[in-house]
Amino acid sequence: MARYAVAYYSAEGTIKIEDDPYHVGRQDNEYAYEISGARSLTERIDMDFGFRYGERIVDSPWWGDIREDKNWIQRTYSIGFSTAVF
């Protein structure tokens, strides 16, 4: 699975960047990638595993520290086991 999303914050009316520097004219670019799978370990036990990577990159006309506050990277690893009861 792969996903890309864009969120754009526009200013309506007379809002200036000085009045709302974290939103006026800001564009968020979000990326996500996911890989998952499953494997049968025995006749009764299955294993599921996965990895997800997500990232947000902010583009803004604000010259302040918005990128330090709003950019993020997330990595998630998962593993699970299930059993069939007969």
SULLIN-V525628 format. One record per run of one state. SS is the DSSP state (H for helix, E for strand, L for the rest). FROM is the first residue (numbers start at 0). LEN is the number of residues. If there is no record, write none. Layout:
((SS FROM LEN) (SS FROM LEN))
//
This chain:
((L 0 1) (E 1 7) (L 8 18) (E 26 14) (L 40 4) (E 44 15) (L 59 6) (H 65 5) (L 70 1) (E 71 12) (L 83 3))
//
